Amino acid sequence: MQKIVIIGAGPTGLLLAHYLLGRGDYQIAIYERRPDPRQIAPDRQRTFPITLQLRGLRAIQGIPGLEKALQKHSNRSKGACMHRQKGEPRYLERQNSLLLIDRNQLVLCLLQKLLEHPDSDQVTIQFGVTCTALNDSAQTVTLQPETEKPFMASFDRLVGADGASSRVRDILVETGAMSCEKSFAPDVYKSVFVQGNRASIDPDQASEQASDMASELAIDRIHLWSINLGQRLIMAPQPGHWLHGTLIFPPDNNPLTPLNSADDVRAYFQENCPPIGDLMTPEEAIALLQRPVSKVPEVKCDRMHVGDRILLLGDAVHAVSPSIGQGCNAALQDVQVFNQLLDQCQDNWEQALPAFSAQRLPDVHAVRELADYSFPRSRLMRLEFIFRLTVGKKLRRWFPGLLDSMPMDGIMESELPYSELLNRCQTWVSRVKRSCNA
Ligand SMILES: Cc1cc2nc3c(=O)[nH]c(=O)nc-3n(C[C@H](O)[C@H](O)[C@H](O)COP(=O)(O)OP(=O)(O)OC[C@H]3O[C@@H](n4cnc5c(N)ncnc54)[C@H](O)[C@@H]3O)c2cc1C
């Protein structure tokens, strides 16, 4: 039986454990830096909503019963509602519904379902331990618990699923085994949480007085507000009548910096995103002021494996900006693709690892291009973007060759490989890239 050590119990590491457990013949040890999510109150500073579309959902569906388990803790969205300062909101319909789930809730569901597996005795998970060192030739990793002395764990195969600031990847880069470009997405964000009362976000439950707000914050839509100077608010309805989201802004334009009190914060939201301002409690307004600003790391690597023992998956090897909501979808799809290669190679990792890098790298590089350059940042191109989204969409129905394809429909509605999608939208992506670098 092969011993697989997985560093990181995020969505990627846990989904991989599910797939390996299903294959039999693997002893799996997972080490996670954060505390056991079953034992702590949800940490709101380090969570945000995740949107899963066909690609991520397909990977989830590979594990019997998992999608059903997630459904209890998520909402389905049939599209977006783009709220406007003046005039009616614009609605964007999706053919395939999206699953909206809080990142920590996704992790908790994956973990609980893993521990319910009949062969769960083949998995051990240790929380509160950080991987600090790796010795490839000795096939060991060093793990540092919070208060006790470090210890070593040996492996036959090692998987770095330890997110954008991956220690496994950084060690491999330091030793020259691979190379990686690191940067930050241009915008930063703060998580926002508001609890709507039942009537405020569920139209079926709305009283007459609350019906305006109810339709404004429909439970089956992602809600977007484009404020000004690059500030945006994205809110995703969650079970329990919560709305979780992110206030996104350029690093030098934090709208909360000049504000001092709960009233100031609520006034900002009431002016720019009225229903959210009305729902925000003074406690949440103060918590939001105090919550740290988060940067979004991006990484681009030249490979996804090293030698015949080490594999890198998910954000550890391709963290991207959340602008197109694909980081987690791509990460979960990594696991599904690797599992297919294990099928083809009959669990021979020496063959599966290089085949994985060769097959998957063009796609994860394409996600990065799509994430960076699907949405324009210049004013002129933003106007063109809105025109294409509204009038252009109708025109294309009648004159299919008139306008070249835009990325978002293919990203959200299809399962096309990212590299093929990028090919189809290359004209638009190249124009946005040129305008960003001008
Ligand atoms: C604001 C925001 C919104 C997003 N929205 C979406 C979305 O709508 N759709 C989408 O598809 N994606 C979205 N993403 C991206 C998504 O969150 C990530 O792609 C996804 O979480 C990647 O999963 P992962 O398991 O690879 O990494 P992570 O989720 O980062 O998990 C890695 C785990 O490894 C642990 N770890 C790290 N270092 C060590 C160490 N040295 N030792 C032990 N453990 C370690 C961490 O504690 C963590 O639990 C969003 C990201 C952000 C920031």
The ligand as an SDF file (V2000), in Angstrom:
LIG
                    3D

 53 58  0  0  0  0  0  0  0  0999 V2000
  -12.1830   36.4580   -2.3490 C   0  0  0  0  0  0  0  0  0  0  0  0
  -12.0560   35.1740   -3.1010 C   0  0  0  0  0  0  0  0  0  0  0  0
  -13.1460   34.6950   -3.8090 C   0  0  0  0  0  0  0  0  0  0  0  0
  -13.0430   33.4970   -4.5310 C   0  0  0  0  0  0  0  0  0  0  0  0
  -14.1250   33.0810   -5.2460 N   0  0  0  0  0  0  0  0  0  0  0  0
  -14.0270   31.9460   -5.9890 C   0  0  0  0  0  0  0  0  0  0  0  0
  -15.1410   31.4980   -6.7540 C   0  0  0  0  0  0  0  0  0  0  0  0
  -16.2230   32.1040   -6.7770 O   0  0  0  0  0  0  0  0  0  0  0  0
  -14.9920   30.3570   -7.4960 N   0  0  0  0  0  0  0  0  0  0  0  0
  -13.8240   29.6690   -7.5340 C   0  0  0  0  0  0  0  0  0  0  0  0
  -13.7390   28.6590   -8.2420 O   0  0  0  0  0  0  0  0  0  0  0  0
  -12.7530   30.0740   -6.7980 N   0  0  0  0  0  0  0  0  0  0  0  0
  -12.8220   31.1870   -6.0330 C   0  0  0  0  0  0  0  0  0  0  0  0
  -11.7460   31.6030   -5.2940 N   0  0  0  0  0  0  0  0  0  0  0  0
  -10.5070   30.7910   -5.3110 C   0  0  0  0  0  0  0  0  0  0  0  0
  -10.5750   29.6360   -4.3200 C   0  0  0  0  0  0  0  0  0  0  0  0
  -10.7890   30.1080   -3.0230 O   0  0  0  0  0  0  0  0  0  0  0  0
   -9.2800   28.8380   -4.3560 C   0  0  0  0  0  0  0  0  0  0  0  0
   -8.9400   28.5610   -5.6860 O   0  0  0  0  0  0  0  0  0  0  0  0
   -9.4230   27.5220   -3.5820 C   0  0  0  0  0  0  0  0  0  0  0  0
   -9.6660   27.7860   -2.2190 O   0  0  0  0  0  0  0  0  0  0  0  0
   -8.1670   26.6840   -3.7590 C   0  0  0  0  0  0  0  0  0  0  0  0
   -8.2190   25.5730   -2.9180 O   0  0  0  0  0  0  0  0  0  0  0  0
   -6.8550   24.9100   -2.3870 P   0  0  0  0  0  0  0  0  0  0  0  0
   -7.2820   23.7710   -1.5520 O   0  0  0  0  0  0  0  0  0  0  0  0
   -5.9720   24.6500   -3.5540 O   0  0  0  0  0  0  0  0  0  0  0  0
   -6.1550   26.0470   -1.5390 O   0  0  0  0  0  0  0  0  0  0  0  0
   -6.6440   26.6750   -0.1560 P   0  0  0  0  0  0  0  0  0  0  0  0
   -8.0980   26.8670   -0.1570 O   0  0  0  0  0  0  0  0  0  0  0  0
   -5.7790   27.8720    0.0670 O   0  0  0  0  0  0  0  0  0  0  0  0
   -6.2670   25.5620    0.9270 O   0  0  0  0  0  0  0  0  0  0  0  0
   -4.9310   25.2770    1.2320 C   0  0  0  0  0  0  0  0  0  0  0  0
   -4.8440   24.7280    2.6500 C   0  0  0  0  0  0  0  0  0  0  0  0
   -3.4880   24.4400    2.9510 O   0  0  0  0  0  0  0  0  0  0  0  0
   -3.1970   24.8910    4.2670 C   0  0  0  0  0  0  0  0  0  0  0  0
   -1.7540   25.1620    4.3490 N   0  0  0  0  0  0  0  0  0  0  0  0
   -1.0780   26.1950    3.7810 C   0  0  0  0  0  0  0  0  0  0  0  0
    0.2410   26.1050    4.0500 N   0  0  0  0  0  0  0  0  0  0  0  0
    0.4010   24.9920    4.8030 C   0  0  0  0  0  0  0  0  0  0  0  0
    1.5490   24.3770    5.3850 C   0  0  0  0  0  0  0  0  0  0  0  0
    2.7760   24.8800    5.2130 N   0  0  0  0  0  0  0  0  0  0  0  0
    1.3720   23.2530    6.1150 N   0  0  0  0  0  0  0  0  0  0  0  0
    0.1110   22.7270    6.2890 C   0  0  0  0  0  0  0  0  0  0  0  0
   -1.0000   23.2710    5.7380 N   0  0  0  0  0  0  0  0  0  0  0  0
   -0.8630   24.3880    4.9990 C   0  0  0  0  0  0  0  0  0  0  0  0
   -4.0490   26.1190    4.4300 C   0  0  0  0  0  0  0  0  0  0  0  0
   -4.2840   26.4030    5.7970 O   0  0  0  0  0  0  0  0  0  0  0  0
   -5.3190   25.7460    3.6770 C   0  0  0  0  0  0  0  0  0  0  0  0
   -6.2890   25.1600    4.4900 O   0  0  0  0  0  0  0  0  0  0  0  0
  -11.8220   32.7850   -4.5500 C   0  0  0  0  0  0  0  0  0  0  0  0
  -10.7240   33.2730   -3.8200 C   0  0  0  0  0  0  0  0  0  0  0  0
  -10.8350   34.4560   -3.1140 C   0  0  0  0  0  0  0  0  0  0  0  0
   -9.6440   34.9480   -2.3440 C   0  0  0  0  0  0  0  0  0  0  0  0
  1  2  1  0
  2  3  1  0
  2 52  2  0
  3  4  2  0
  4  5  1  0
  4 50  1  0
  5  6  2  0
  6  7  1  0
  6 13  1  0
  7  8  2  0
  7  9  1  0
  9 10  1  0
 10 11  2  0
 10 12  1  0
 12 13  2  0
 13 14  1  0
 14 15  1  0
 14 50  1  0
 15 16  1  0
 16 17  1  0
 16 18  1  0
 18 19  1  0
 18 20  1  0
 20 21  1  0
 20 22  1  0
 22 23  1  0
 23 24  1  0
 24 25  2  0
 24 26  1  0
 24 27  1  0
 27 28  1  0
 28 29  2  0
 28 30  1  0
 28 31  1  0
 31 32  1  0
 32 33  1  0
 33 34  1  0
 33 48  1  0
 34 35  1  0
 35 36  1  0
 35 46  1  0
 36 37  1  0
 36 45  1  0
 37 38  2  0
 38 39  1  0
 39 40  1  0
 39 45  2  0
 40 41  1  0
 40 42  2  0
 42 43  1  0
 43 44  2  0
 44 45  1  0
 46 47  1  0
 46 48  1  0
 48 49  1  0
 50 51  2  0
 51 52  1  0
 52 53  1  0
M  END
$$$$
